[in-house]
């Protein structure tokens, strides 16, 4: 497992925002909550925390390479799966 802090647009390390890789699975974690899981070509968002705060959304967008509006559309059309990633 490899854990890296996300970086700001200025290139600074951002505390509490993490990009985690475990084999072929990638995760975005904000503080102690898993927000995104990418596995086998599927993208899962935590149903409770995926859009929790401005900071979480900012770094989720950076992790996915999408805007919040684009993410909302992919949830709506079923491309992204809402599930409990924090059991």
N, C-alpha and C positions, 0 to 999 in steps of 0.2 A: 504494500500500500504506500502511495506517495501523496503527501499533503503539502500544498503550497498556499500561501496567502495570496489573495487577489491583489492586483495593483491598481492604483488610481490612474486617472488620465495623465497625471504628472509623473507617473512611474514610481510612486511611493508605495511601499507595502501597506496594505489596509488591514488593520487588526479585525479579528472576528469574522472575516469573510474568506472562505476556503474553497479551493478547487482540489478535489480528492480523486485519485485514480487507483483503482483496484482491479488489476487485470484489464479486461476490456470494458469495464464499467466505470463511468465517471459520475461524480456527485458535486453539487454545489451546496455548501453548508453555510448558513448565516448564524453566528453565535453557536448555540448547541442544537439547532434545528436543521434537518435535511430539507432542502427546498426543491432540488431537481435531482433526478436520477436518469441517466442515459444508459440503456442496456439493450443490446441486440437490435439497435436501430429504433427502439422505442424511447419516447421521452415521457417521463412521469413527473408530475408536479404534486407537491404536497397540497392536499385539498384545503387545509386550514391556513398554512403559512406562505403559500406561493406568492401572494400579493400583500404581505403583512405590513410592510412599511416602505417608505421612500428609499431608504438605504438598501433594504433587501431587494426591492425591484430594480434598483440601479445596477447592482452587481449580478442579479439574475439575468438581466438584459445583456450585460457584458458576457456572461458565461454562455448564453444561448446565441448571442449575436443578433438579437431581435429587440424590437420595441415592446412596450407593454401592450399596445394596441394589437400588434402582430401576434403576441403570445395569447391574448384574449381570443382572437379569431381562431387560432389553432386549437384552443380548448373547446370553443364553441362547435367547430366542425369535426372534433374528435381526433385530430392529429396528435394532440397531447392528452395524456390520461391523468385525470385527477384521482389521487389515492392517498392513503395514510402512509407517509414515509417515516413517521415518528412514533411507531408502535412501542 
